Amino acid sequence: MFTAYAIVTVIAVLANAGIAVADFSRAEFVLANSAEVGLPQTWLPWLAAPKAAGAAGLLLGLMGVPVIGAAAATGLVLFFTGAVAAHIRAHVYYNIAFPGGYLALAVASLVLAVAR
């Protein structure tokens, strides 16, 4: 069970760290997506910070602080639930798989963290 937890969580760490960097650097696709769902560009650092913190927390969970890892996964589940909701609210469905994928990784990390 730990192997599955480790693999899924490492993928979640890399994915969230990567998208946090893209948000902080205001990558073109991030700007386009945020405009489509109606989020002001000024929110990008505020949306990148919890992704980066979640990635760091998941990593701490892997390094032996399981309560932090579970809390980080919980925070990411809530965050990406909001992201999926923002896409639905804005009727932007063609790329809803992206926040949905991040949500699935967060849910899987949380479930595996609690189960181990």
C-alpha positions in Angstrom: 0.0 0.0 0.0 2.9 2.4 0.7 4.2 1.9 -2.8 0.9 3.1 -4.3 0.8 6.0 -1.9 4.3 7.0 -2.7 3.8 6.8 -6.5 0.5 8.7 -6.5 1.8 11.3 -4.1 5.0 11.9 -6.0 3.0 12.5 -9.1 0.7 14.9 -7.2 3.7 16.7 -5.8 5.3 17.2 -9.2 2.0 18.2 -10.9 1.1 20.7 -8.2 4.6 22.2 -8.0 4.6 22.4 -11.8 1.3 24.2 -12.1 2.3 26.5 -9.2 5.4 27.6 -11.1 3.3 28.1 -14.2 0.9 30.3 -12.1 3.6 32.3 -10.5 5.3 32.9 -13.9 2.0 33.8 -15.5 2.4 31.2 -18.3 0.4 32.0 -21.4 -2.0 29.0 -21.0 -2.6 30.0 -17.3 -3.6 33.5 -18.4 -5.9 32.2 -21.1 -7.5 29.7 -18.8 -8.0 32.2 -16.0 -9.6 34.7 -18.4 -12.0 32.0 -19.7 -13.3 31.1 -16.2 -13.5 34.8 -15.2 -10.6 35.0 -12.7 -8.6 38.2 -12.6 -4.9 37.9 -13.3 -4.2 39.5 -9.9 -5.5 36.3 -8.3 -2.8 34.1 -9.8 -0.3 34.4 -7.0 -3.1 33.8 -4.5 -4.1 30.7 -6.4 -0.5 29.5 -6.9 0.4 29.7 -3.2 -1.9 26.9 -2.0 -0.8 24.7 -4.8 2.8 25.2 -3.8 2.0 24.7 -0.2 0.0 21.6 -1.0 2.9 20.1 -2.9 5.3 20.9 0.0 2.8 19.4 2.5 2.4 16.2 0.4 6.2 16.0 0.3 6.4 16.3 4.1 3.9 13.5 4.3 6.1 11.3 2.3 9.1 12.2 4.4 7.5 11.0 7.6 5.0 13.6 8.8 1.7 11.8 7.8 -0.6 14.3 9.4 0.8 17.1 7.3 0.5 15.0 4.2 -3.1 14.2 4.9 -3.9 17.9 5.7 -2.2 19.0 2.4 -4.1 16.4 0.4 -7.4 17.6 2.1 -6.5 21.2 1.2 -5.8 20.3 -2.4 -9.1 18.3 -2.6 -11.0 21.4 -1.5 -9.0 23.7 -3.8 -9.5 21.7 -6.9 -13.2 21.1 -6.1 -13.4 24.9 -6.2 -11.5 24.9 -9.5 -13.9 22.4 -11.1 -16.8 24.4 -9.8 -15.3 27.6 -11.4 -15.1 25.8 -14.7 -18.7 24.6 -14.4 -19.9 28.1 -13.3 -18.2 29.6 -16.4 -19.5 26.8 -18.7 -15.9 26.0 -19.7 -16.0 22.3 -20.1 -13.5 21.6 -22.9 -10.6 21.7 -20.5 -12.3 20.7 -17.2 -10.2 17.5 -17.3 -7.2 19.6 -16.1 -8.6 20.7 -12.7 -10.4 17.3 -12.6 -7.1 15.5 -13.0 -5.5 17.5 -10.2 -8.6 16.8 -8.1 -8.3 13.1 -8.8 -4.6 13.1 -7.8 -5.4 14.9 -4.6 -8.3 12.5 -3.7 -6.1 9.5 -4.4 -3.3 10.9 -2.3 -5.7 11.6 0.5 -7.3 8.1 0.4 -4.0 6.4 0.2 -2.5 8.5 3.0 -5.4 7.6 5.3 -5.4 4.0 4.3 -1.7 3.4 4.9 
